[in-house]
């Protein structure tokens, strides 16, 4: 069974993939839209913090998860549950 930290990290990556899919066709000349750093910037995160999420050095805490949900238009608690990559808007 996955920990809450692993679930939140997986959901962060899933939302990034939804974001990439959404913007890839709209802005084919902007490959930076596919980077974790660009997605992180949308969420107000530094590149270092995004890197730490990816490598598991930094966990996404409850208040940060709630902030991400607000910024992404997701229901409260979304980041705490296992989802299909296509769930919810990025």
Secondary structure, DSSP 4 states (H G I P E B T S, - for coil): ---HHHHHHHHHHHHHHHHHHHHHHHTTT-GGGGSHHHHHHHTT--HHHHHHHHHTSS---HHHHHHHHHHHTPPTTGGGS---TTSS--
